[in-house]
Amino acid sequence: MAVTIPKATLKIMTELTGEPIFERALPITLKDSIEHRLERINQELEIYQKKYRMDFTKFNALWAKEEVTNQSSYEVEKDFLEWDGLIMRKDKLEELSKWII
């Protein structure tokens, strides 16, 4: 199956990666994208770690025992769900990054 790459897309990928061959530029672009997303996720995770003065593993354990201060408040529940989502996205991206050569 042949895939047609728009010239503008190839030009952008060439400029971003320095690689004029699409098959070589694509993995570089994907790797860079994953690394960038991981950096952003790590920054967001750090905000929660500072806010609650612990990592998610400890927070999650306290959550399960219902020992988190103001656990039933909207803000804390929202933080828990967003923090958990960030951890899941980070794990998924780290797994995907193993597939990029």
N, C-alpha and C positions, 0 to 999 in steps of 0.2 A: 504494500500500500504506500503510495507516494503522498507526501505531505508538502503542500506549498506554503512557504514562509514568506509573508509580505516583506518587501525590500526594506521598509521602514523598521520592521522588527529586527531584521538581521543587522541593519546599520546600528541600531541602538545596542544590540547585544555585542556587536563588534567594538563599539565605543566603550561599553562598560567593562568588557573582559580583555580587550586587545586581541581577541581570537576571531578571525574572519570566517572560520568554518563552523557552521551552525551546530553540528554534532559535538564539537568541542566546547563551544560557547554555552550551550544549554546546561550541561552539568555544573559549569563554573557559576552561572547565573543562579541556578537552583541552590547550590551550596551557599553562595553569598546571601541569598534571600533567607534561607534557614538560619544562618548565623546571625543575621540582622534581627530576625524575629526572636531568636533565643536571647539576644542582648536585651531587647525591649521587655521580654517576659521576666528576665532576671532582675531588671530594674524595678518592675512592678512587684515582684516577689519580695524584694528588699524593703519596699515601702510597708508591706504587711508585716514583715519580720520586725521592723523597727517599731511599728505601731503597737504590736502585741508582745514585743520583746521575747520572741521565741520563733523557732522554725515551724513549718506546717505540721510536721510529724508530731511534735509535742502539742500543738494547738488542736490537732485532730483527736489526739488521745484524750485531752481534757474535754473536748466537745462531746465525745462519746460517753464520757462519765458525767456530762452536764455540769462541768465545773468551770466553764468560761463565764467571766463576769458579764452580766447583761446579755446572756446568750439568746434570749428570746426577743431582743430588740431588733428592729428592722436593720439598723446599721451593722450589727454584729453578724446577723444571719446573712446579710448581703455580702459582707466581707468574706465570710466562710465559703459561700458558694463561688464567689469570684476567685478566691485564693485556690480553692480546690480545682476550679476550671483551669487556672494558670498552670498548676502542677500537671494536670492531665495533658494540656497542650504542650508543655515543655517535654514531657515524656514522649509524646507522639513525635514531635519534631526531632528529638534526639534519636529516636528509632529510625525515622526517615533519613536522617543524615548518614546513617550507616550504609544505606543503599546507594549513595552517590559516590561515584568513582572519582 
